[in-house]
Amino acid sequence: MALTLRRGRTGDAAVLAAVHVAARRAAPMPDGVHPEHEVRAWLGGRLAQDEVWLAEEAGRTLGYARLTASWLDDLYVLPGAQGAGVGSALLARALARRPEGLCLWVFESNHPARAFYAARGFVELERTDGADNEEREPDVRMAWPGEDPARFWARLHAELADDVRVVTDDLARRARALSRASGRPFSASVQVSGENV
């Protein structure tokens, strides 16, 4: 296979949508919640903003990867091209473009994709019940720590600390509002693994 990779262009939305829909239908994952025409319109917008790479053979698009700042947001390969190195080539390009590391989400039910990423150095960071995705299906956040894992993990720790700070600030604000409304003190402390925060 003479596989070539090229950057996506705004005119690629239709072919990317076809790959996206076909790959999702064939994978052990929830059905997509958007019809192909909506996926095409959405990808048209993403092509203008995100870094997209297409894998082609003889002018035929076999797969694509879409990257944002520190995320691999999409990696889809046509069912007939899976197992031929297309996904590996796209992932290698993504890792080369994000040597500082990146994260991705994969559905818990998509065991082949999870194994694919794990075999290439990705580790599980968290699992969710799917409440925050459109399909409402359990998913797994995975990460590749890049060329400097210590720096990558420190950055993720800082992001987590920022998230915790936002939540605790919100709790404190709500506690103050409850205290003012009720005329009684209200504690905003919460228990996390048996510790007050």
matplotlib code that plots the C-alpha trace (Angstrom):
import matplotlib.pyplot as plt

x = [0.0, 1.4, -0.1, 0.3, -0.7, -1.8, -3.4, -7.1, -8.7, -12.1, -13.4, -12.7, -15.7, -17.9, -15.2, -14.3, -18.0, -18.3, -15.2, -16.5, -19.9, -18.7, -16.0, -18.4, -21.0, -18.5, -16.9, -18.1, -19.3, -22.6, -24.3, -23.6, -26.4, -26.0, -26.9, -24.1, -25.2, -24.8, -21.4, -20.4, -21.4, -19.7, -16.5, -16.5, -16.3, -13.6, -11.5, -11.2, -10.1, -8.4, -5.4, -6.7, -4.7, -6.0, -4.5, -4.9, -4.0, -4.3, -6.4, -8.9, -9.3, -8.9, -8.9, -8.3, -7.1, -8.2, -6.1, -6.7, -4.3, -3.5, -6.2, -6.6, -10.3, -10.8, -9.1, -11.3, -10.3, -12.6, -13.6, -11.9, -8.6, -8.4, -5.4, -3.3, -1.4, -3.6, -4.5, -0.9, 0.3, -2.2, -1.4, 2.3, 1.7, -0.4, 2.2, 4.9, 2.8, 2.2, 5.5, 4.5, 1.8, -1.9, -5.2, -8.2, -11.6, -12.7, -15.9, -15.5, -17.1, -14.6, -12.1, -10.1, -9.5, -8.5, -6.1, -4.7, -3.9, -2.6, -0.2, 1.2, 1.9, -1.4, -2.6, -6.0, -6.6, -10.2, -13.5, -16.9, -20.5, -21.0, -23.1, -21.0, -21.0, -23.8, -24.3, -24.6, -22.3, -19.4, -16.1, -12.4, -9.9, -6.5, -3.2, 0.1, 2.7, 4.9, 8.7, 8.8, 6.4, 7.3, 6.3, 3.1, 1.9, 2.8, 0.7, -2.3, -1.9, -2.0, -5.1, -6.8, -5.8, -7.5, -10.6, -10.7, -10.2, -13.1, -15.4, -14.3, -14.7, -18.2, -19.0, -17.7, -19.8, -22.9, -22.2, -21.9, -25.2, -26.9, -25.5, -26.8, -30.2, -30.7, -28.9, -26.9, -23.4, -23.1, -20.0, -18.7, -16.3, -16.7, -15.4, -13.1, -11.8, -12.3, -10.5, -12.0, -11.3]
y = [0.0, 3.4, 5.4, 9.2, 11.6, 15.2, 18.1, 18.4, 21.2, 22.8, 20.8, 17.5, 17.6, 15.2, 12.5, 12.8, 12.5, 9.3, 7.8, 9.0, 7.4, 4.2, 3.7, 4.3, 1.9, -0.9, -0.3, -1.8, 1.6, 3.4, 4.6, 8.2, 10.6, 12.8, 11.9, 12.1, 15.6, 17.0, 15.3, 16.8, 20.3, 20.0, 18.6, 21.5, 23.9, 21.8, 21.7, 25.5, 25.5, 22.2, 20.3, 17.4, 14.8, 12.5, 9.1, 8.3, 5.6, 6.4, 9.4, 7.5, 8.7, 5.7, 7.5, 10.8, 12.2, 15.5, 17.3, 20.2, 21.8, 18.7, 16.3, 13.7, 14.3, 11.9, 9.0, 7.0, 4.5, 2.9, -0.7, -2.2, -0.4, -1.3, -3.5, -2.3, 0.4, 3.4, 4.1, 3.5, 6.0, 8.6, 8.1, 8.4, 11.7, 12.9, 12.0, 13.7, 16.8, 16.8, 15.6, 17.3, 14.6, 14.4, 12.9, 11.3, 9.9, 6.4, 4.6, 1.9, -0.6, 0.0, -2.6, -2.8, 1.0, 0.9, -2.0, -0.1, 3.0, 1.0, -0.9, 2.5, 3.9, 5.4, 4.9, 5.2, 8.3, 8.1, 6.4, 8.1, 7.0, 8.9, 11.6, 14.3, 12.8, 12.9, 9.2, 8.9, 5.8, 5.1, 6.3, 6.3, 9.1, 8.0, 9.9, 9.6, 11.4, 12.6, 12.9, 14.5, 12.5, 14.4, 17.7, 16.1, 14.7, 18.0, 19.9, 17.5, 17.9, 21.7, 21.4, 19.2, 21.6, 24.4, 22.3, 21.6, 25.3, 26.3, 23.7, 24.8, 28.5, 27.7, 25.8, 28.7, 31.2, 29.1, 28.6, 32.4, 32.9, 30.3, 31.9, 35.3, 33.9, 31.9, 34.1, 31.1, 30.0, 27.3, 25.2, 24.6, 21.9, 18.6, 15.1, 13.7, 10.2, 10.9, 14.2, 17.7, 20.0]
z = [0.0, -1.0, 1.8, 1.8, 4.5, 3.8, 5.6, 5.4, 3.4, 3.7, 0.7, 2.5, 4.7, 2.7, 2.4, 6.1, 7.1, 5.0, 6.7, 10.1, 9.7, 8.2, 10.8, 13.7, 12.2, 12.0, 15.5, 18.8, 20.0, 20.3, 17.2, 16.3, 17.3, 14.2, 10.6, 8.0, 6.7, 10.2, 10.6, 7.3, 8.3, 11.7, 10.1, 7.6, 10.5, 12.3, 9.1, 9.3, 12.9, 13.8, 12.5, 10.3, 8.5, 5.8, 4.9, 1.2, -1.2, -5.0, -4.2, -2.0, 1.6, 3.9, 7.3, 9.1, 12.4, 13.9, 16.5, 18.8, 21.2, 23.4, 22.2, 19.5, 18.9, 16.1, 14.5, 12.1, 9.4, 6.9, 7.9, 4.8, 5.5, 9.2, 10.1, 7.2, 9.1, 8.3, 11.9, 13.0, 10.3, 11.4, 15.1, 14.4, 12.7, 15.6, 18.1, 16.0, 15.9, 19.7, 21.2, 24.5, 24.8, 24.2, 25.5, 23.9, 24.7, 23.6, 24.4, 27.0, 24.7, 21.9, 23.2, 19.8, 19.9, 23.6, 22.9, 19.8, 21.9, 24.9, 22.6, 21.5, 24.9, 26.0, 29.6, 31.1, 33.1, 34.0, 33.2, 33.2, 33.1, 29.8, 31.3, 29.5, 26.0, 23.5, 23.4, 27.2, 27.1, 29.4, 28.1, 29.0, 28.9, 27.7, 27.5, 25.8, 28.0, 25.2, 25.1, 28.6, 30.8, 34.0, 32.3, 30.9, 34.2, 35.9, 33.4, 33.9, 37.7, 37.3, 35.1, 37.7, 40.5, 38.5, 38.0, 41.8, 42.5, 40.3, 42.1, 45.6, 44.7, 43.5, 46.7, 48.8, 46.8, 47.3, 51.0, 51.4, 49.6, 51.8, 54.9, 53.8, 52.9, 56.0, 58.5, 59.7, 58.9, 56.3, 55.8, 52.3, 53.1, 51.3, 52.0, 49.3, 50.1, 53.8, 53.8, 54.2, 51.3]

ax = plt.figure().add_subplot(projection="3d")
ax.plot(x, y, z, "-o")
ax.set_aspect("equal")
plt.show()
